[in-house]
Amino acid sequence: MPFTVRASAARLVLLVLPSVVTLAALSTSVAISLAAQERTIREATTERVLEVASSLADLPEVREAVAGAMSAGSPSVLADAADLAPATAILQPIAELVGEAAGVYYVVITDDEGVRITHPLASERGVQVETANASVLAGETFVGTEVGASGPSLRAKVPVRGADGTPIGMVAVGVLESQIAGELDEAVGALLPWAIGALVVATLASSILTAAVERRFRRLDVIAAEHAQMRRTATALREQSHEFSTRLHVIHGLLSRGDTDEARGYIEEIASVRRPVDPGGDEAGDDQPVLAAMIPTVRAELQEIGARVRFDLDLGRGFDRGFDIDEGVVSVVSNLCRNAAEAGAANVVCSLRNHGSRIVGSVDDDGPGVEPRVARRIFAAGYSSKTDTTGLGRGLGLDVVRRIVTARSGSVEVGRSPLGGARFAFELEAAR
């Protein structure tokens, strides 16, 4: 039981694993794509605000207007909106035009104390900025995210320099983080159809792979069942062989003591010897004892099943004596005749000829015949179209026939019989 549980768990894992791996790989790919997209958008935005701020800071109109506003205030007394109004009148239109063209949220230009000359909101003009001013007004460039009057934004601050290179103000250009998030949402929206398509394709591929694995498992189950059936059959045959050997010893003992009648009675008891009602007119000669014993036995066996058998014999004389058959031919004929009767035939015809040292024969019947699609499989061990009710396995007779004729340099073929059913034609070397 533990082994079965482990095998079932392993089978479940193998069936589910392709889907898990596919979904995990797709999820990872989508996550990496989104991260890369966000990084690309942020890097592009950073380059844009820095380029806009640098270009404005170097613009002659900006430098002249900022230089003119330096006298409007001092570190102790900051300029207000009214003081900066002349510079605002010049720079605000420029800031709005550049901001709209560049797609940034705001463009702010300040004087040398960091007081805003321009701003999208009029109320913020003439007000000193609160963030990262000293270093920029000292001549350094700043790029990063800060929280200002309009909320968190990715911004660039570049100093405006006078004619002698001294910082006289600064230009600040910013994009709101919410705007960056909106651009990312748009990118996700563009990526989503591709992700869904990839998910559909991956799911289909995973389903196909899972179905292939499941078919393989089912095939292995069939093979395992066939092996188990063969093991049961082999065990039963070994038991029957041992029992048969024991009975042969008993018969040998009776015959050795001369108890012929007792031996005959014992044989009839253990073998349930069949006695045909109609012996027929196709009996063998006195010089063919094996053939003479086979014919009534086969006829009686088929009568019990509900079929009639007729023998067409032409076994001439050879080797300076009557040409008789051996136990191998008996096994071939009896198995083929029994197979025909069990398949549903009512009439069976067995033909035997000898051509030199070879025996050629056929068994015809009026049963349902053999379908061409299974003709190659019927001689395989364990194959049978009939339900096994014994638990010992079926499909043994035709395998025995195949092994006997093959071992004696012969062959057996199945085809359509003139009687309407199946025809099994065979040939093999005669025993000497």
Long-range contacts (C-beta under 8 A, 24 or more apart in sequence): 11-217, 14-213, 14-217, 15-210, 15-213, 15-214, 15-217, 18-206, 18-209, 18-210, 18-213, 19-203, 19-206, 19-207, 19-210, 22-202, 22-203, 22-205, 22-206, 23-199, 23-202, 23-206, 25-202, 26-195, 26-198, 26-199, 26-202, 29-198, 30-191, 30-195, 33-191, 34-184, 34-187, 34-188, 34-191, 37-184, 37-187, 37-188, 37-191, 38-184, 38-187, 41-180, 41-183, 41-184, 41-187, 42-154, 42-180, 45-154, 45-175, 45-180, 45-183, 46-143, 46-154, 46-156, 48-102, 48-103, 48-104, 48-175, 49-104, 49-143, 49-154, 49-155, 49-156, 49-173, 49-174, 49-175, 50-141, 50-143, 50-156, 50-158, 50-173, 52-98, 52-99, 52-102, 52-104, 52-107, 52-156, 52-173, 53-156, 53-157, 53-158, 53-171, 53-172, 53-173, 54-141, 54-156, 54-158, 55-98, 56-94, 56-95, 56-98, 56-107, 56-109, 56-158, 56-171, 56-173, 57-158, 57-159, 57-160, 57-161, 57-170, 57-171, 59-94, 61-90, 61-91, 61-94, 62-91, 62-94, 62-109, 62-160, 62-171, 63-160, 63-161, 63-162, 63-163, 63-168, 65-90, 65-91, 65-109, 65-117, 66-91, 66-109, 66-111, 66-112, 66-117, 66-160, 66-168, 66-169, 67-162, 67-163, 67-168, 69-111, 69-117, 69-169, 70-111, 70-112, 70-168, 70-169, 72-111, 73-111, 73-113, 73-115, 74-113, 75-113, 78-113, 78-115, 78-128, 79-111, 79-113, 79-115, 79-126, 80-115, 80-126, 81-122, 81-125, 81-126, 82-126, 83-126, 84-111, 84-115, 84-117, 84-125, 84-126, 87-111, 87-117, 88-117, 88-118, 88-125, 91-117, 91-118, 92-117, 92-118, 92-125, 96-120, 99-173, 102-173, 103-175, 104-173, 104-174, 104-175, 105-150, 105-153, 105-174, 105-175, 105-176, 105-179, 106-150, 106-153, 106-172, 106-173, 106-174, 107-171, 107-172, 107-173, 108-171, 108-172, 108-173, 108-174, 109-160, 109-169, 109-170, 109-171, 109-172, 110-169, 110-170, 110-172, 111-168, 111-169, 112-137, 112-167, 112-168, 112-169, 113-137, 114-170, 117-169, 120-150, 121-149, 124-149, 129-172, 132-157, 133-170, 136-167, 136-170, 137-167, 137-169, 137-170, 138-167, 139-167, 145-177, 148-174, 150-174, 150-176, 151-176, 151-177, 151-178, 152-176, 152-177, 152-178, 153-177, 154-180, 226-382, 229-382, 229-388, 229-393, 230-381, 230-382, 230-393, 232-391, 232-392, 232-393, 233-382, 233-392, 233-393, 233-396, 236-392, 236-393, 273-297, 273-300, 274-300, 274-301, 274-303, 274-304, 275-300, 276-300, 276-303, 277-303, 280-310, 280-311, 282-310, 282-311, 282-312, 282-313, 284-313, 284-315, 284-324, 285-322, 287-321, 287-322, 287-324, 288-315, 288-322, 288-323, 288-324, 288-325, 289-324, 290-324, 290-325, 290-326, 290-327, 290-330, 291-315, 291-324, 291-325, 294-325, 294-330, 294-333, 294-334, 297-334, 298-333, 298-334, 298-337, 298-338, 298-350, 301-334, 301-337, 301-338, 301-341, 302-337, 302-338, 302-341, 302-348, 305-338, 305-341, 305-342, 306-341, 306-346, 307-340, 307-341, 307-345, 307-346, 307-347, 307-348, 307-365, 308-346, 308-347, 308-348, 309-337, 309-341, 309-347, 309-348, 309-349, 309-350, 310-347, 310-348, 310-349, 310-350, 311-349, 311-350, 311-351, 311-352, 312-349, 312-350, 312-351, 312-352, 313-351, 313-352, 314-352, 314-353, 314-354, 315-352, 315-353, 315-354, 315-359, 316-354, 318-354, 318-356, 318-357, 319-432, 323-354, 323-430, 325-352, 325-359, 325-430, 325-431, 326-430, 326-431, 328-404, 328-408, 328-428, 328-431, 329-359, 329-361, 329-428, 329-430, 329-431, 331-400, 331-401, 331-404, 332-361, 332-401, 332-404, 332-405, 332-412, 332-426, 332-428, 333-361, 333-363, 335-397, 335-398, 335-400, 335-401, 336-363, 336-397, 336-398, 336-401, 336-424, 336-426, 337-363, 338-397, 339-397, 339-398, 339-424, 340-365, 340-367, 340-421, 340-422, 340-424, 341-365, 342-386, 343-367, 343-368, 343-385, 343-386, 343-421, 343-422, 344-368, 345-421, 347-419, 349-419, 354-430, 357-429, 357-430, 357-432, 358-410, 358-427, 358-428, 358-429, 358-430, 359-427, 359-428, 359-429, 359-430, 360-425, 360-426, 360-427, 361-425, 361-426, 361-427, 362-423, 362-424, 362-425, 362-426, 363-423, 363-424, 364-417, 364-418, 364-419, 364-421, 364-422, 364-423, 365-417, 365-419, 365-421, 365-422, 365-423, 366-417, 366-419, 366-420, 366-421, 367-421, 367-422, 368-421, 369-416, 369-417, 369-420, 369-421, 369-422, 370-414, 370-422, 375-414, 378-414, 379-412, 401-426, 404-428
